[in-house]
Amino acid sequence: MKIVIIGGTGLIGTKVADMLREKGHDVLQASTRTGVNIITGEGLNAAFSGADVVVDVANSPSFEDRAVLAFFKTSSRNLLAAETVARVRHHVALSIVGTDRLPDCGYFRAKLAQENLIRRSTIPYTILRATQFFEFVGGIVATSTDGEIARLSPALFQPVASDDVAAALADVTLADPTNGVVELAGPERLSLDEFGRRYLAAIKDPRKVVADIHARYFGAELDDRSLTPGDNPRLGAIPFGDWLATLRK
């Protein structure tokens, strides 16, 4: 198949492209670097010519509430319109577990708007909702730090390795459209503050993590359902400890 990956030169896009090429597929890694602009629409028609599947893993350059909402709405409309013209048979999008449960978080509101545009289109689709990547834990700790103290919610958290995200995306890309949501999470479910402690210990960072039920996660307070999947999600294979070990090398 010809598969176009939007945001194809980023962390996830590059991993998915490599996996799909190993299986013998024709993969185009589309990004502004390759002449494809999903905001202006430049290059989309040429990129989608003859495409069977489009995989959207693009991310907004700004996380400011209005900017991120505009990015996902504009890009999704442009992608879906060009896919309709090209008669693309499957639209795959990467989203986040909890998009429909954290309305106080502007980024999650924007991802939900993206999902709703996909659902309303005529193109068969699969939305893969993943929990937060292991690679983001350090950033979560950083944004929650004041001096030597990081205040993190004790709500349950189930992050996943980016390699497992890429593998799941490759699988759903090659499968039939579900016209629904597939959830993916890591193999371990612990409190967010405990993941923060394990991360800091692994990198030998002296900061202290304090559990705080009112600690905000990008503007939202959390509970045990905010960032964890529903029943019977797909689970990644890589434990957090194994990923942490790679940071020590």
Disulfide bonds with the S-S distance in Angstrom:
none
